[in-house]
Amino acid sequence: MTVIEPTNKEAQETPKNKRYSVSIRLWHWLNFIVVSGSLLTVLINATITDDRNVNGIISTELQKNGVSLTAKQGKSAAHALSDSVWAVHIYFGYVLAALFLFRIILEFFELADQKLIRKIKAAYHQYHVIKQNRMVARHELTVKSLYATFYVLLFIMVITGLFLAFEDALVAYRSIRHSVKEVHGFCMYLILAFIFVHLLGVILAEQKDGRGIVSDMINGGDSSKA
């Protein structure tokens, strides 16, 4: 009996696993948008809608139109504008919390070679046990450790942010509000530092090796090149 072979070459090829799953890529870019939006609201409130700046602008513009405000009224109006920006910041925080929960759940359902914990263990084993290609192994271990640190920072940001968002319902713990706010703000600076290092690393890797890291995070990449 004649065997009919497929004429399409692609039909003969075994589908390759992606380096990054669709879920990971979706989480990565959504997380990037939400973190960027959240940091942007902080920047806006520290500059554009700062109470002192806005108070002066409102008072000046109203005086041009023959309306005068007391210092208390101007401060109240400026504070209301600042609060509206913080409300957006809080919404970003809720989405960030949901994305973090999604990432935790995702870790249990990812393919074995795409799990972060497995990647960290593999990098550690390669560097400390096998002790071959030490430079490459050390680089991989450092990168994976930075990612793990980023997740820890995200966790702290989410927990402290939720505490501040629901502080009215946590009256018994109001005495630690200032400390929680300080930790929340400090973690923000650490995340900014991570983002800077991450972007710098991607740019250097693209220029040095042409690895297509950004492209891989868009189309998934090839797991055999990981």
N, C-alpha and C positions, 0 to 999 in steps of 0.2 A: 504494500500500500504506500502510495506517495505521501511523504510528509510535507505539509505546507508550512514553510518557515515564514516568519514575519518579515516583511520587506522594510519596515520602518526600523532604523537602527536604534532609535530611542526605546522602542518596545522591547529590545533585547537587553537593555541595560537595567541593572538592579537599582531601584531608587535609593539615593543616598540620604542618610540622616542629616538634618540641618545642624549646624553648630549651635545655633540659638533657635529655640522653638518659637512658634507664633506667639504663645502666651508670654514668654520672657520678653520678646521684642515689644509687644503691646504694653506690658508693664513698664519697661524701660522708658519708652517715649512718653507715656502718660505721666509717669513719675517725674520725668524731666520737666514737662509742662507745668505740673502742679507745684513742684519745688520752686521753679523759676517764678511762677505767679505769686507764690507765698513770699518769696524774698523780695519781689518787686513791690508788694504792698508795704513791706517793712521800710524799703527805701523811700517810697512815696511819703509815708507818714513821718519819716525822719527829715525830709527835705521840703517837698511841695506843700504838704498839709500840716507842717509843724505849727503848733498853736500860736507861737509868737509871730511867725511869718504871716499866717492867714489872718490873724487878728489885725495886724497892721494893714494888710491889703483891703480887708472888708471895711475897716474904719475909714481909710483914705477914699475908697470908691464911693461910699455912702455920703461922706462929707462933700464930695464933688456935686452930689445931687441934693444937697441941702438937708441931709439926714445925719443926725449925730447919735453915736452910741456911747454908752458908758463902758468903762473897762470891763465890767462884769458881763455885760451883754455881748461885747465883742469876743470875750473869752469863751462864753457859752456857745456862740455860733461857730467859732473855730473848733471847739471841742466836738461839736456835733458832726462837723465834716470829717474830722479825724476818726470818730467812732464809725462812720459809714465805711471808711477804708478798712478799719479793723474787722468789721463785719464780713467783708470779702475775704480777709485773711483767715478768719475762723472757718468759712466755708471751704477754703482751700485745705485747711487743716482736717476737716471731716473727710474730704476726698483722699487726702494723704493717708489717713488712718485706715480707710477702706482698702486702699492700694497695698498698704503694708500687710494687712490681714490676708489679702489675696496672694501676696508673695509668699507668705508663710505656708498657706494651703498648697500653693503651687509646688513648693519644694517636695511635697510628699507624692506628687503625681508626675513629676518630670522624669524623663528617661534617666537611667542610672548615671550615665556619663555627663549629664547636664545638670546634675544636682550640685549646688554650691559646696555642701559639706563634703561630698565625694571628691570634688576638685581640690579642695584644701588638703584633704588627707593624701591625695595622690601627689600633690606638689611637695608636701612634707616628707612623704615616703621617698620620693625621688631625690630630695636634697639631703636628708639625714640618714637614710638607710642604704639606698642604692649607690649614692654618691658618684653618679656619672653625669656628665654635662652640668657641672655645678653652677656655672654662670647662668645658664638657661633655667635650671631648676630653682636657683635663688630668685631670679626675676619672677618666675611664675608664683613662687611662694609669697613673695612680697606683694604682688598684685592681688592675689586671692586674699591675703591678710587685710589689705586695704579695703577690699570689697566687704569683708566680714565686719571691719570696723565701721564702715558706712552704714551697714544694716543696724548695728548696735546704736549708732547715733540717731538713725531714723526712729528706732524704737523709743529712745529717750525723748526725742522731739514729739512723737505722737502722744506718749503718756503724759508728759508735762503740759503739752498743748491742750489735751482733753481736760486735764485738771483745771487749767486756767479758764477754759470755755465753760466748765460746769462748776465754777467756784461757788456760785450762789447755792448750789445744792450740797456743797461740801463745807458747810459752815464750821464744822468741828475741826477742819484742817486749815482754816483761814490763816492761822498763825504762821504757817510755812509757805504762804503764798509768795512772799518776796523771794525766798530761797528757790522755790520752783521756777519763778520767772527768771531768776539769774541763771539757773541751769539751762532753761529753754533758750535764752539768748546766747549763752556760751556755746551750746551745741550748734546754733545757727552759724556761728563763725567757723566752727570746725567743719561743718558741711560745706561752707563756702571754700574753705581750704581744700577739701577733698575734690570739689568740682574743678577748682583751678588745676590741681595736680592731675586729675583724670583727663581733662582737656589737653593739658600740656603733653601728657603721655601719649594720647591718641595722635596728636599732631606730629610728635617726634617719631612715633612708630610708622606713621604713614609716609613721612619723608625719608626715613632710613630704610625701611624694608618694603614699603608699598604693600602692606598687608591687607588693606581694604577693610579696616575695622569698622568704619562707619557704614560701608556697604553691607558688611556681614550683619550688622545690627538692623539693617533694613530688609534685606532679602533672606537672611538666615545663615548664609555662608555654608561652607562644606566642613563637616565634622572631622574629616580625614586630615584637614589642614590645621586643626586646633593644636 
